[in-house]
Amino acid sequence: MDSHSTPTSGTPNPQPTVAGLEPLLSIETLADYVGVPVVTIDRWRTEGKGPRALRVGRHLKFALSDVQEWLATIRESEPGTPPAGR
């Protein structure tokens, strides 16, 4: 994996990563990745249904590990079966 791609999608990352630091995704990148509007990501986050965010100045950033953890919690345990705990 080079420093300009995300490990989940392989699409260009607007910010190069620094060795030893976890990639941070913008809210726009996350929304594009999961295929929902930015306002939906923001609403899910404020309602406690989305991934945790980091506020860097006025910008929200999402640690890749938090996004992966969140996705695992909403994934079906079996096809057609709601995620565990829901």
N, CA, C and O atoms as a Maestro MAE file, in Angstrom:
{
 s_m_m2io_version
 :::
 2.0.0
}

f_m_ct {
 s_m_title
 :::
 protein
 m_atom[344] {
  # First column is atom index #
  i_m_mmod_type
  r_m_x_coord
  r_m_y_coord
  r_m_z_coord
  i_m_residue_number
  s_m_chain_name
  s_m_pdb_residue_name
  s_m_pdb_atom_name
  i_m_atomic_number
  :::
  1 25 0.849 -1.171 0.000 1 A "MET " " N  " 7
  2 3 0.000 0.000 0.000 1 A "MET " " CA " 6
  3 2 0.892 1.231 0.000 1 A "MET " " C  " 6
  4 15 1.794 1.343 0.830 1 A "MET " " O  " 8
  5 25 0.645 2.165 -0.934 2 A "ASP " " N  " 7
  6 3 1.444 3.373 -0.943 2 A "ASP " " CA " 6
  7 2 0.841 4.412 -0.014 2 A "ASP " " C  " 6
  8 15 -0.216 4.182 0.575 2 A "ASP " " O  " 8
  9 25 1.501 5.547 0.120 3 A "SER " " N  " 7
  10 3 1.061 6.552 1.084 3 A "SER " " CA " 6
  11 2 -0.100 7.391 0.577 3 A "SER " " C  " 6
  12 15 -0.542 8.303 1.276 3 A "SER " " O  " 8
  13 25 -0.608 7.108 -0.622 4 A "HIS " " N  " 7
  14 3 -1.701 7.902 -1.162 4 A "HIS " " CA " 6
  15 2 -2.970 7.108 -1.395 4 A "HIS " " C  " 6
  16 15 -3.832 7.543 -2.158 4 A "HIS " " O  " 8
  17 25 -3.106 5.962 -0.763 5 A "SER " " N  " 7
  18 3 -4.320 5.173 -0.944 5 A "SER " " CA " 6
  19 2 -4.830 4.689 0.396 5 A "SER " " C  " 6
  20 15 -4.071 4.521 1.351 5 A "SER " " O  " 8
  21 25 -6.134 4.471 0.446 6 A "THR " " N  " 7
  22 3 -6.715 3.925 1.656 6 A "THR " " CA " 6
  23 2 -6.733 2.419 1.535 6 A "THR " " C  " 6
  24 15 -6.948 1.894 0.442 6 A "THR " " O  " 8
  25 25 -6.510 1.706 2.634 7 A "PRO " " N  " 7
  26 3 -6.473 0.260 2.547 7 A "PRO " " CA " 6
  27 2 -7.834 -0.348 2.267 7 A "PRO " " C  " 6
  28 15 -7.904 -1.499 1.835 7 A "PRO " " O  " 8
  29 25 -8.923 0.381 2.495 8 A "THR " " N  " 7
  30 3 -10.243 -0.194 2.314 8 A "THR " " CA " 6
  31 2 -10.757 -0.051 0.894 8 A "THR " " C  " 6
  32 15 -11.499 -0.916 0.429 8 A "THR " " O  " 8
  33 25 -10.388 1.012 0.189 9 A "SER " " N  " 7
  34 3 -10.980 1.216 -1.118 9 A "SER " " CA " 6
  35 2 -9.971 1.240 -2.254 9 A "SER " " C  " 6
  36 15 -10.334 0.974 -3.400 9 A "SER " " O  " 8
  37 25 -8.721 1.550 -1.968 10 A "GLY " " N  " 7
  38 3 -7.730 1.654 -3.008 10 A "GLY " " CA " 6
  39 2 -7.847 2.915 -3.824 10 A "GLY " " C  " 6
  40 15 -7.099 3.089 -4.786 10 A "GLY " " O  " 8
  41 25 -8.772 3.816 -3.471 11 A "THR " " N  " 7
  42 3 -8.925 5.069 -4.187 11 A "THR " " CA " 6
  43 2 -7.966 6.097 -3.622 11 A "THR " " C  " 6
  44 15 -7.546 5.973 -2.471 11 A "THR " " O  " 8
  45 25 -7.612 7.103 -4.394 12 A "PRO " " N  " 7
  46 3 -6.672 8.115 -3.918 12 A "PRO " " CA " 6
  47 2 -7.159 8.785 -2.636 12 A "PRO " " C  " 6
  48 15 -8.343 9.089 -2.487 12 A "PRO " " O  " 8
  49 25 -6.240 9.005 -1.732 13 A "ASN " " N  " 7
  50 3 -6.512 9.677 -0.469 13 A "ASN " " CA " 6
  51 2 -6.044 11.115 -0.623 13 A "ASN " " C  " 6
  52 15 -4.903 11.342 -1.026 13 A "ASN " " O  " 8
  53 25 -6.892 12.096 -0.314 14 A "PRO " " N  " 7
  54 3 -6.494 13.480 -0.531 14 A "PRO " " CA " 6
  55 2 -5.339 13.924 0.357 14 A "PRO " " C  " 6
  56 15 -4.689 14.925 0.056 14 A "PRO " " O  " 8
  57 25 -5.066 13.205 1.445 15 A "GLN " " N  " 7
  58 3 -3.971 13.560 2.331 15 A "GLN " " CA " 6
  59 2 -3.020 12.378 2.446 15 A "GLN " " C  " 6
  60 15 -3.436 11.284 2.825 15 A "GLN " " O  " 8
  61 25 -1.745 12.586 2.123 16 A "PRO " " N  " 7
  62 3 -0.791 11.485 2.272 16 A "PRO " " CA " 6
  63 2 -0.645 11.099 3.742 16 A "PRO " " C  " 6
  64 15 -0.783 11.938 4.633 16 A "PRO " " O  " 8
  65 25 -0.368 9.837 3.980 17 A "THR " " N  " 7
  66 3 -0.184 9.375 5.353 17 A "THR " " CA " 6
  67 2 1.265 9.570 5.762 17 A "THR " " C  " 6
  68 15 2.163 9.651 4.925 17 A "THR " " O  " 8
  69 25 1.467 9.644 7.064 18 A "VAL " " N  " 7
  70 3 2.802 9.779 7.624 18 A "VAL " " CA " 6
  71 2 3.128 8.457 8.297 18 A "VAL " " C  " 6
  72 15 2.295 7.905 9.017 18 A "VAL " " O  " 8
  73 25 4.320 7.947 8.072 19 A "ALA " " N  " 7
  74 3 4.719 6.667 8.646 19 A "ALA " " CA " 6
  75 2 4.469 6.649 10.145 19 A "ALA " " C  " 6
  76 15 4.887 7.558 10.862 19 A "ALA " " O  " 8
  77 25 3.785 5.610 10.618 20 A "GLY " " N  " 7
  78 3 3.515 5.454 12.043 20 A "GLY " " CA " 6
  79 2 2.230 6.102 12.508 20 A "GLY " " C  " 6
  80 15 1.800 5.856 13.635 20 A "GLY " " O  " 8
  81 25 1.598 6.925 11.679 21 A "LEU " " N  " 7
  82 3 0.334 7.560 12.061 21 A "LEU " " CA " 6
  83 2 -0.816 6.921 11.308 21 A "LEU " " C  " 6
  84 15 -0.693 6.564 10.137 21 A "LEU " " O  " 8
  85 25 -1.926 6.785 11.996 22 A "GLU " " N  " 7
  86 3 -3.113 6.199 11.389 22 A "GLU " " CA " 6
  87 2 -3.761 7.186 10.422 22 A "GLU " " C  " 6
  88 15 -3.852 8.376 10.727 22 A "GLU " " O  " 8
  89 25 -4.212 6.710 9.264 23 A "PRO " " N  " 7
  90 3 -4.889 7.607 8.328 23 A "PRO " " CA " 6
  91 2 -6.172 8.175 8.929 23 A "PRO " " C  " 6
  92 15 -6.892 7.492 9.658 23 A "PRO " " O  " 8
  93 25 -6.438 9.428 8.609 24 A "LEU " " N  " 7
  94 3 -7.674 10.090 9.010 24 A "LEU " " CA " 6
  95 2 -8.480 10.377 7.757 24 A "LEU " " C  " 6
  96 15 -7.944 10.855 6.757 24 A "LEU " " O  " 8
  97 25 -9.774 10.082 7.818 25 A "LEU " " N  " 7
  98 3 -10.662 10.321 6.687 25 A "LEU " " CA " 6
  99 2 -11.488 11.563 6.951 25 A "LEU " " C  " 6
  100 15 -11.887 11.818 8.088 25 A "LEU " " O  " 8
  101 25 -11.743 12.330 5.920 26 A "SER " " N  " 7
  102 3 -12.663 13.459 6.049 26 A "SER " " CA " 6
  103 2 -14.091 12.924 6.050 26 A "SER " " C  " 6
  104 15 -14.338 11.783 5.660 26 A "SER " " O  " 8
  105 25 -15.020 13.755 6.491 27 A "ILE " " N  " 7
  106 3 -16.423 13.342 6.495 27 A "ILE " " CA " 6
  107 2 -16.902 13.106 5.061 27 A "ILE " " C  " 6
  108 15 -17.732 12.229 4.820 27 A "ILE " " O  " 8
  109 25 -16.381 13.886 4.114 28 A "GLU " " N  " 7
  110 3 -16.755 13.705 2.709 28 A "GLU " " CA " 6
  111 2 -16.254 12.367 2.170 28 A "GLU " " C  " 6
  112 15 -16.972 11.679 1.444 28 A "GLU " " O  " 8
  113 25 -15.029 12.000 2.522 29 A "THR " " N  " 7
  114 3 -14.472 10.721 2.074 29 A "THR " " CA " 6
  115 2 -15.255 9.560 2.667 29 A "THR " " C  " 6
  116 15 -15.565 8.593 1.970 29 A "THR " " O  " 8
  117 25 -15.574 9.653 3.956 30 A "LEU " " N  " 7
  118 3 -16.348 8.595 4.605 30 A "LEU " " CA " 6
  119 2 -17.737 8.476 3.985 30 A "LEU " " C  " 6
  120 15 -18.198 7.370 3.703 30 A "LEU " " O  " 8
  121 25 -18.402 9.603 3.774 31 A "ALA " " N  " 7
  122 3 -19.737 9.583 3.173 31 A "ALA " " CA " 6
  123 2 -19.701 8.969 1.777 31 A "ALA " " C  " 6
  124 15 -20.576 8.183 1.415 31 A "ALA " " O  " 8
  125 25 -18.692 9.329 1.001 32 A "ASP " " N  " 7
  126 3 -18.544 8.767 -0.342 32 A "ASP " " CA " 6
  127 2 -18.298 7.261 -0.274 32 A "ASP " " C  " 6
  128 15 -18.854 6.501 -1.067 32 A "ASP " " O  " 8
  129 25 -17.471 6.838 0.667 33 A "TYR " " N  " 7
  130 3 -17.145 5.419 0.798 33 A "TYR " " CA " 6
  131 2 -18.379 4.575 1.132 33 A "TYR " " C  " 6
  132 15 -18.579 3.512 0.543 33 A "TYR " " O  " 8
  133 25 -19.212 5.046 2.079 34 A "VAL " " N  " 7
  134 3 -20.379 4.249 2.454 34 A "VAL " " CA " 6
  135 2 -21.604 4.581 1.608 34 A "VAL " " C  " 6
  136 15 -22.640 3.928 1.732 34 A "VAL " " O  " 8
  137 25 -21.491 5.597 0.746 35 A "GLY " " N  " 7
  138 3 -22.563 5.897 -0.206 35 A "GLY " " CA " 6
  139 2 -23.760 6.613 0.381 35 A "GLY " " C  " 6
  140 15 -24.895 6.378 -0.033 35 A "GLY " " O  " 8
  141 25 -23.513 7.487 1.346 36 A "VAL " " N  " 7
  142 3 -24.594 8.268 1.941 36 A "VAL " " CA " 6
  143 2 -24.190 9.735 1.953 36 A "VAL " " C  " 6
  144 15 -23.004 10.047 1.844 36 A "VAL " " O  " 8
  145 25 -25.162 10.648 2.086 37 A "PRO " " N  " 7
  146 3 -24.817 12.071 2.150 37 A "PRO " " CA " 6
  147 2 -24.025 12.420 3.419 37 A "PRO " " C  " 6
  148 15 -24.125 11.735 4.437 37 A "PRO " " O  " 8
  149 25 -23.249 13.481 3.335 38 A "VAL " " N  " 7
  150 3 -22.461 13.965 4.476 38 A "VAL " " CA " 6
  151 2 -23.361 14.236 5.674 38 A "VAL " " C  " 6
  152 15 -22.992 13.928 6.808 38 A "VAL " " O  " 8
  153 25 -24.541 14.811 5.434 39 A "VAL " " N  " 7
  154 3 -25.436 15.130 6.558 39 A "VAL " " CA " 6
  155 2 -25.876 13.867 7.289 39 A "VAL " " C  " 6
  156 15 -26.140 13.909 8.490 39 A "VAL " " O  " 8
  157 25 -25.956 12.759 6.586 40 A "THR " " N  " 7
  158 3 -26.322 11.490 7.230 40 A "THR " " CA " 6
  159 2 -25.204 11.025 8.160 40 A "THR " " C  " 6
  160 15 -25.469 10.604 9.286 40 A "THR " " O  " 8
  161 25 -23.972 11.098 7.700 41 A "ILE " " N  " 7
  162 3 -22.834 10.735 8.559 41 A "ILE " " CA " 6
  163 2 -22.835 11.622 9.804 41 A "ILE " " C  " 6
  164 15 -22.664 11.126 10.917 41 A "ILE " " O  " 8
  165 25 -23.023 12.917 9.625 42 A "ASP " " N  " 7
  166 3 -23.022 13.843 10.758 42 A "ASP " " CA " 6
  167 2 -24.164 13.533 11.721 42 A "ASP " " C  " 6
  168 15 -23.972 13.562 12.937 42 A "ASP " " O  " 8
  169 25 -25.344 13.240 11.194 43 A "ARG " " N  " 7
  170 3 -26.488 12.903 12.054 43 A "ARG " " CA " 6
  171 2 -26.234 11.603 12.810 43 A "ARG " " C  " 6
  172 15 -26.476 11.530 14.015 43 A "ARG " " O  " 8
  173 25 -25.748 10.578 12.112 44 A "TRP " " N  " 7
  174 3 -25.447 9.308 12.782 44 A "TRP " " CA " 6
  175 2 -24.437 9.517 13.903 44 A "TRP " " C  " 6
  176 15 -24.573 8.948 14.986 44 A "TRP " " O  " 8
  177 25 -23.419 10.342 13.634 45 A "ARG " " N  " 7
  178 3 -22.387 10.594 14.639 45 A "ARG " " CA " 6
  179 2 -22.971 11.289 15.870 45 A "ARG " " C  " 6
  180 15 -22.691 10.888 17.000 45 A "ARG " " O  " 8
  181 25 -23.772 12.319 15.657 46 A "THR " " N  " 7
  182 3 -24.328 13.057 16.796 46 A "THR " " CA " 6
  183 2 -25.381 12.252 17.549 46 A "THR " " C  " 6
  184 15 -25.615 12.499 18.732 46 A "THR " " O  " 8
  185 25 -26.018 11.296 16.885 47 A "GLU " " N  " 7
  186 3 -27.001 10.424 17.545 47 A "GLU " " CA " 6
  187 2 -26.341 9.197 18.168 47 A "GLU " " C  " 6
  188 15 -27.027 8.368 18.767 47 A "GLU " " O  " 8
  189 25 -25.033 9.071 18.038 48 A "GLY " " N  " 7
  190 3 -24.319 7.927 18.595 48 A "GLY " " CA " 6
  191 2 -24.435 6.666 17.757 48 A "GLY " " C  " 6
  192 15 -24.157 5.573 18.249 48 A "GLY " " O  " 8
  193 25 -24.842 6.797 16.498 49 A "LYS " " N  " 7
  194 3 -25.015 5.644 15.614 49 A "LYS " " CA " 6
  195 2 -23.874 5.496 14.608 49 A "LYS " " C  " 6
  196 15 -23.802 4.495 13.896 49 A "LYS " " O  " 8
  197 25 -22.995 6.473 14.547 50 A "GLY " " N  " 7
  198 3 -21.910 6.460 13.579 50 A "GLY " " CA " 6
  199 2 -20.567 6.306 14.255 50 A "GLY " " C  " 6
  200 15 -20.493 6.111 15.468 50 A "GLY " " O  " 8
  201 25 -19.508 6.393 13.473 51 A "PRO " " N  " 7
  202 3 -18.170 6.262 14.054 51 A "PRO " " CA " 6
  203 2 -17.787 7.501 14.856 51 A "PRO " " C  " 6
  204 15 -18.306 8.594 14.630 51 A "PRO " " O  " 8
  205 25 -16.872 7.305 15.794 52 A "ARG " " N  " 7
  206 3 -16.342 8.433 16.555 52 A "ARG " " CA " 6
  207 2 -15.538 9.320 15.623 52 A "ARG " " C  " 6
  208 15 -14.974 8.862 14.630 52 A "ARG " " O  " 8
  209 25 -15.498 10.603 15.966 53 A "ALA " " N  " 7
  210 3 -14.760 11.561 15.146 53 A "ALA " " CA " 6
  211 2 -13.747 12.309 15.994 53 A "ALA " " C  " 6
  212 15 -13.844 12.366 17.220 53 A "ALA " " O  " 8
  213 25 -12.787 12.871 15.310 54 A "LEU " " N  " 7
  214 3 -11.818 13.777 15.916 54 A "LEU " " CA " 6
  215 2 -12.106 15.162 15.360 54 A "LEU " " C  " 6
  216 15 -12.311 15.314 14.155 54 A "LEU " " O  " 8
  217 25 -12.124 16.152 16.204 55 A "ARG " " N  " 7
  218 3 -12.301 17.508 15.708 55 A "ARG " " CA " 6
  219 2 -10.924 18.149 15.637 55 A "ARG " " C  " 6
  220 15 -10.240 18.296 16.650 55 A "ARG " " O  " 8
  221 25 -10.529 18.528 14.433 56 A "VAL " " N  " 7
  222 3 -9.257 19.197 14.192 56 A "VAL " " CA " 6
  223 2 -9.612 20.600 13.710 56 A "VAL " " C  " 6
  224 15 -9.917 20.814 12.537 56 A "VAL " " O  " 8
  225 25 -9.565 21.542 14.638 57 A "GLY " " N  " 7
  226 3 -10.051 22.885 14.309 57 A "GLY " " CA " 6
  227 2 -11.545 22.809 14.033 57 A "GLY " " C  " 6
  228 15 -12.315 22.358 14.881 57 A "GLY " " O  " 8
  229 25 -11.947 23.239 12.872 58 A "ARG " " N  " 7
  230 3 -13.365 23.171 12.488 58 A "ARG " " CA " 6
  231 2 -13.696 21.917 11.696 58 A "ARG " " C  " 6
  232 15 -14.841 21.730 11.285 58 A "ARG " " O  " 8
  233 25 -12.724 21.068 11.480 59 A "HIS " " N  " 7
  234 3 -12.905 19.896 10.625 59 A "HIS " " CA " 6
  235 2 -13.104 18.628 11.436 59 A "HIS " " C  " 6
  236 15 -12.469 18.429 12.471 59 A "HIS " " O  " 8
  237 25 -13.994 17.774 10.950 60 A "LEU " " N  " 7
  238 3 -14.161 16.448 11.539 60 A "LEU " " CA " 6
  239 2 -13.316 15.468 10.749 60 A "LEU " " C  " 6
  240 15 -13.323 15.474 9.518 60 A "LEU " " O  " 8
  241 25 -12.594 14.634 11.462 61 A "LYS " " N  " 7
  242 3 -11.795 13.584 10.848 61 A "LYS " " CA " 6
  243 2 -12.152 12.273 11.528 61 A "LYS " " C  " 6
  244 15 -12.534 12.260 12.699 61 A "LYS " " O  " 8
  245 25 -12.030 11.192 10.810 62 A "PHE " " N  " 7
  246 3 -12.391 9.879 11.306 62 A "PHE " " CA " 6
  247 2 -11.188 8.953 11.184 62 A "PHE " " C  " 6
  248 15 -10.675 8.734 10.086 62 A "PHE " " O  " 8
  249 25 -10.741 8.411 12.313 63 A "ALA " " N  " 7
  250 3 -9.629 7.460 12.301 63 A "ALA " " CA " 6
  251 2 -10.088 6.195 11.585 63 A "ALA " " C  " 6
  252 15 -11.194 5.705 11.813 63 A "ALA " " O  " 8
  253 25 -9.240 5.682 10.731 64 A "LEU " " N  " 7
  254 3 -9.585 4.497 9.956 64 A "LEU " " CA " 6
  255 2 -9.986 3.339 10.863 64 A "LEU " " C  " 6
  256 15 -10.921 2.604 10.544 64 A "LEU " " O  " 8
  257 25 -9.299 3.165 11.982 65 A "SER " " N  " 7
  258 3 -9.645 2.064 12.896 65 A "SER " " CA " 6
  259 2 -11.038 2.253 13.500 65 A "SER " " C  " 6
  260 15 -11.752 1.272 13.706 65 A "SER " " O  " 8
  261 25 -11.437 3.497 13.787 66 A "ASP " " N  " 7
  262 3 -12.786 3.746 14.313 66 A "ASP " " CA " 6
  263 2 -13.848 3.438 13.263 66 A "ASP " " C  " 6
  264 15 -14.908 2.899 13.581 66 A "ASP " " O  " 8
  265 25 -13.559 3.781 12.014 67 A "VAL " " N  " 7
  266 3 -14.496 3.489 10.929 67 A "VAL " " CA " 6
  267 2 -14.634 1.978 10.752 67 A "VAL " " C  " 6
  268 15 -15.745 1.469 10.605 67 A "VAL " " O  " 8
  269 25 -13.511 1.261 10.767 68 A "GLN " " N  " 7
  270 3 -13.562 -0.198 10.613 68 A "GLN " " CA " 6
  271 2 -14.318 -0.843 11.775 68 A "GLN " " C  " 6
  272 15 -15.095 -1.775 11.569 68 A "GLN " " O  " 8
  273 25 -14.093 -0.352 12.986 69 A "GLU " " N  " 7
  274 3 -14.798 -0.876 14.158 69 A "GLU " " CA " 6
  275 2 -16.306 -0.627 14.040 69 A "GLU " " C  " 6
  276 15 -17.109 -1.519 14.314 69 A "GLU " " O  " 8
  277 25 -16.683 0.582 13.632 70 A "TRP " " N  " 7
  278 3 -18.087 0.932 13.457 70 A "TRP " " CA " 6
  279 2 -18.743 0.052 12.384 70 A "TRP " " C  " 6
  280 15 -19.851 -0.449 12.575 70 A "TRP " " O  " 8
  281 25 -18.050 -0.128 11.261 71 A "LEU " " N  " 7
  282 3 -18.606 -0.967 10.196 71 A "LEU " " CA " 6
  283 2 -18.829 -2.399 10.671 71 A "LEU " " C  " 6
  284 15 -19.812 -3.035 10.292 71 A "LEU " " O  " 8
  285 25 -17.921 -2.903 11.496 72 A "ALA " " N  " 7
  286 3 -18.080 -4.258 12.025 72 A "ALA " " CA " 6
  287 2 -19.318 -4.366 12.912 72 A "ALA " " C  " 6
  288 15 -19.953 -5.419 12.958 72 A "ALA " " O  " 8
  289 25 -19.668 -3.287 13.616 73 A "THR " " N  " 7
  290 3 -20.834 -3.333 14.507 73 A "THR " " CA " 6
  291 2 -22.156 -3.287 13.745 73 A "THR " " C  " 6
  292 15 -23.184 -3.718 14.267 73 A "THR " " O  " 8
  293 25 -22.139 -2.771 12.519 74 A "ILE " " N  " 7
  294 3 -23.393 -2.691 11.761 74 A "ILE " " CA " 6
  295 2 -23.506 -3.793 10.707 74 A "ILE " " C  " 6
  296 15 -24.499 -3.870 9.984 74 A "ILE " " O  " 8
  297 25 -22.503 -4.625 10.628 75 A "ARG " " N  " 7
  298 3 -22.508 -5.722 9.652 75 A "ARG " " CA " 6
  299 2 -23.431 -6.848 10.115 75 A "ARG " " C  " 6
  300 15 -23.461 -7.185 11.298 75 A "ARG " " O  " 8
  301 25 -24.172 -7.419 9.193 76 A "GLU " " N  " 7
  302 3 -25.020 -8.558 9.515 76 A "GLU " " CA " 6
  303 2 -24.163 -9.703 10.040 76 A "GLU " " C  " 6
  304 15 -23.076 -9.962 9.525 76 A "GLU " " O  " 8
  305 25 -24.659 -10.387 11.069 77 A "SER " " N  " 7
  306 3 -23.921 -11.546 11.572 77 A "SER " " CA " 6
  307 2 -24.051 -12.719 10.600 77 A "SER " " C  " 6
  308 15 -23.116 -13.505 10.449 77 A "SER " " O  " 8
  309 25 -25.177 -12.836 9.958 78 A "GLU " " N  " 7
  310 3 -25.464 -13.813 8.893 78 A "GLU " " CA " 6
  311 2 -26.329 -13.087 7.868 78 A "GLU " " C  " 6
  312 15 -27.010 -12.123 8.218 78 A "GLU " " O  " 8
  313 25 -26.316 -13.525 6.615 79 A "PRO " " N  " 7
  314 3 -27.169 -12.870 5.625 79 A "PRO " " CA " 6
  315 2 -28.629 -12.823 6.089 79 A "PRO " " C  " 6
  316 15 -29.207 -13.844 6.461 79 A "PRO " " O  " 8
  317 25 -29.207 -11.628 6.060 80 A "GLY " " N  " 7
  318 3 -30.608 -11.462 6.455 80 A "GLY " " CA " 6
  319 2 -30.836 -11.380 7.943 80 A "GLY " " C  " 6
  320 15 -31.979 -11.264 8.385 80 A "GLY " " O  " 8
  321 25 -29.768 -11.438 8.736 81 A "THR " " N  " 7
  322 3 -29.872 -11.388 10.191 81 A "THR " " CA " 6
  323 2 -29.331 -10.044 10.677 81 A "THR " " C  " 6
  324 15 -28.249 -9.622 10.269 81 A "THR " " O  " 8
  325 25 -30.096 -9.369 11.560 82 A "PRO " " N  " 7
  326 3 -29.598 -8.085 12.065 82 A "PRO " " CA " 6
  327 2 -28.265 -8.252 12.795 82 A "PRO " " C  " 6
  328 15 -27.966 -9.329 13.311 82 A "PRO " " O  " 8
  329 25 -27.463 -7.176 12.837 83 A "PRO " " N  " 7
  330 3 -26.196 -7.248 13.565 83 A "PRO " " CA " 6
  331 2 -26.427 -7.629 15.022 83 A "PRO " " C  " 6
  332 15 -27.473 -7.314 15.589 83 A "PRO " " O  " 8
  333 25 -25.461 -8.300 15.625 84 A "ALA " " N  " 7
  334 3 -25.572 -8.685 17.037 84 A "ALA " " CA " 6
  335 2 -25.785 -7.449 17.881 84 A "ALA " " C  " 6
  336 15 -25.149 -6.420 17.656 84 A "ALA " " O  " 8
  337 25 -26.686 -7.546 18.861 85 A "GLY " " N  " 7
  338 3 -26.949 -6.436 19.763 85 A "GLY " " CA " 6
  339 2 -27.966 -5.438 19.258 85 A "GLY " " C  " 6
  340 15 -28.200 -4.412 19.897 85 A "GLY " " O  " 8
  341 25 -28.577 -5.725 18.115 86 A "ARG " " N  " 7
  342 3 -29.588 -4.790 17.598 86 A "ARG " " CA " 6
  343 2 -30.946 -5.433 17.591 86 A "ARG " " C  " 6
  344 15 -31.925 -4.804 17.190 86 A "ARG " " O  " 8
  :::
 }
 m_bond[343] {
  # First column is bond index #
  i_m_from
  i_m_to
  i_m_order
  :::
  1 1 2 1
  2 2 3 1
  3 3 4 2
  4 3 5 1
  5 5 6 1
  6 6 7 1
  7 7 8 2
  8 7 9 1
  9 9 10 1
  10 10 11 1
  11 11 12 2
  12 11 13 1
  13 13 14 1
  14 14 15 1
  15 15 16 2
  16 15 17 1
  17 17 18 1
  18 18 19 1
  19 19 20 2
  20 19 21 1
  21 21 22 1
  22 22 23 1
  23 23 24 2
  24 23 25 1
  25 25 26 1
  26 26 27 1
  27 27 28 2
  28 27 29 1
  29 29 30 1
  30 30 31 1
  31 31 32 2
  32 31 33 1
  33 33 34 1
  34 34 35 1
  35 35 36 2
  36 35 37 1
  37 37 38 1
  38 38 39 1
  39 39 40 2
  40 39 41 1
  41 41 42 1
  42 42 43 1
  43 43 44 2
  44 43 45 1
  45 45 46 1
  46 46 47 1
  47 47 48 2
  48 47 49 1
  49 49 50 1
  50 50 51 1
  51 51 52 2
  52 51 53 1
  53 53 54 1
  54 54 55 1
  55 55 56 2
  56 55 57 1
  57 57 58 1
  58 58 59 1
  59 59 60 2
  60 59 61 1
  61 61 62 1
  62 62 63 1
  63 63 64 2
  64 63 65 1
  65 65 66 1
  66 66 67 1
  67 67 68 2
  68 67 69 1
  69 69 70 1
  70 70 71 1
  71 71 72 2
  72 71 73 1
  73 73 74 1
  74 74 75 1
  75 75 76 2
  76 75 77 1
  77 77 78 1
  78 78 79 1
  79 79 80 2
  80 79 81 1
  81 81 82 1
  82 82 83 1
  83 83 84 2
  84 83 85 1
  85 85 86 1
  86 86 87 1
  87 87 88 2
  88 87 89 1
  89 89 90 1
  90 90 91 1
  91 91 92 2
  92 91 93 1
  93 93 94 1
  94 94 95 1
  95 95 96 2
  96 95 97 1
  97 97 98 1
  98 98 99 1
  99 99 100 2
  100 99 101 1
  101 101 102 1
  102 102 103 1
  103 103 104 2
  104 103 105 1
  105 105 106 1
  106 106 107 1
  107 107 108 2
  108 107 109 1
  109 109 110 1
  110 110 111 1
  111 111 112 2
  112 111 113 1
  113 113 114 1
  114 114 115 1
  115 115 116 2
  116 115 117 1
  117 117 118 1
  118 118 119 1
  119 119 120 2
  120 119 121 1
  121 121 122 1
  122 122 123 1
  123 123 124 2
  124 123 125 1
  125 125 126 1
  126 126 127 1
  127 127 128 2
  128 127 129 1
  129 129 130 1
  130 130 131 1
  131 131 132 2
  132 131 133 1
  133 133 134 1
  134 134 135 1
  135 135 136 2
  136 135 137 1
  137 137 138 1
  138 138 139 1
  139 139 140 2
  140 139 141 1
  141 141 142 1
  142 142 143 1
  143 143 144 2
  144 143 145 1
  145 145 146 1
  146 146 147 1
  147 147 148 2
  148 147 149 1
  149 149 150 1
  150 150 151 1
  151 151 152 2
  152 151 153 1
  153 153 154 1
  154 154 155 1
  155 155 156 2
  156 155 157 1
  157 157 158 1
  158 158 159 1
  159 159 160 2
  160 159 161 1
  161 161 162 1
  162 162 163 1
  163 163 164 2
  164 163 165 1
  165 165 166 1
  166 166 167 1
  167 167 168 2
  168 167 169 1
  169 169 170 1
  170 170 171 1
  171 171 172 2
  172 171 173 1
  173 173 174 1
  174 174 175 1
  175 175 176 2
  176 175 177 1
  177 177 178 1
  178 178 179 1
  179 179 180 2
  180 179 181 1
  181 181 182 1
  182 182 183 1
  183 183 184 2
  184 183 185 1
  185 185 186 1
  186 186 187 1
  187 187 188 2
  188 187 189 1
  189 189 190 1
  190 190 191 1
  191 191 192 2
  192 191 193 1
  193 193 194 1
  194 194 195 1
  195 195 196 2
  196 195 197 1
  197 197 198 1
  198 198 199 1
  199 199 200 2
  200 199 201 1
  201 201 202 1
  202 202 203 1
  203 203 204 2
  204 203 205 1
  205 205 206 1
  206 206 207 1
  207 207 208 2
  208 207 209 1
  209 209 210 1
  210 210 211 1
  211 211 212 2
  212 211 213 1
  213 213 214 1
  214 214 215 1
  215 215 216 2
  216 215 217 1
  217 217 218 1
  218 218 219 1
  219 219 220 2
  220 219 221 1
  221 221 222 1
  222 222 223 1
  223 223 224 2
  224 223 225 1
  225 225 226 1
  226 226 227 1
  227 227 228 2
  228 227 229 1
  229 229 230 1
  230 230 231 1
  231 231 232 2
  232 231 233 1
  233 233 234 1
  234 234 235 1
  235 235 236 2
  236 235 237 1
  237 237 238 1
  238 238 239 1
  239 239 240 2
  240 239 241 1
  241 241 242 1
  242 242 243 1
  243 243 244 2
  244 243 245 1
  245 245 246 1
  246 246 247 1
  247 247 248 2
  248 247 249 1
  249 249 250 1
  250 250 251 1
  251 251 252 2
  252 251 253 1
  253 253 254 1
  254 254 255 1
  255 255 256 2
  256 255 257 1
  257 257 258 1
  258 258 259 1
  259 259 260 2
  260 259 261 1
  261 261 262 1
  262 262 263 1
  263 263 264 2
  264 263 265 1
  265 265 266 1
  266 266 267 1
  267 267 268 2
  268 267 269 1
  269 269 270 1
  270 270 271 1
  271 271 272 2
  272 271 273 1
  273 273 274 1
  274 274 275 1
  275 275 276 2
  276 275 277 1
  277 277 278 1
  278 278 279 1
  279 279 280 2
  280 279 281 1
  281 281 282 1
  282 282 283 1
  283 283 284 2
  284 283 285 1
  285 285 286 1
  286 286 287 1
  287 287 288 2
  288 287 289 1
  289 289 290 1
  290 290 291 1
  291 291 292 2
  292 291 293 1
  293 293 294 1
  294 294 295 1
  295 295 296 2
  296 295 297 1
  297 297 298 1
  298 298 299 1
  299 299 300 2
  300 299 301 1
  301 301 302 1
  302 302 303 1
  303 303 304 2
  304 303 305 1
  305 305 306 1
  306 306 307 1
  307 307 308 2
  308 307 309 1
  309 309 310 1
  310 310 311 1
  311 311 312 2
  312 311 313 1
  313 313 314 1
  314 314 315 1
  315 315 316 2
  316 315 317 1
  317 317 318 1
  318 318 319 1
  319 319 320 2
  320 319 321 1
  321 321 322 1
  322 322 323 1
  323 323 324 2
  324 323 325 1
  325 325 326 1
  326 326 327 1
  327 327 328 2
  328 327 329 1
  329 329 330 1
  330 330 331 1
  331 331 332 2
  332 331 333 1
  333 333 334 1
  334 334 335 1
  335 335 336 2
  336 335 337 1
  337 337 338 1
  338 338 339 1
  339 339 340 2
  340 339 341 1
  341 341 342 1
  342 342 343 1
  343 343 344 2
  :::
 }
}
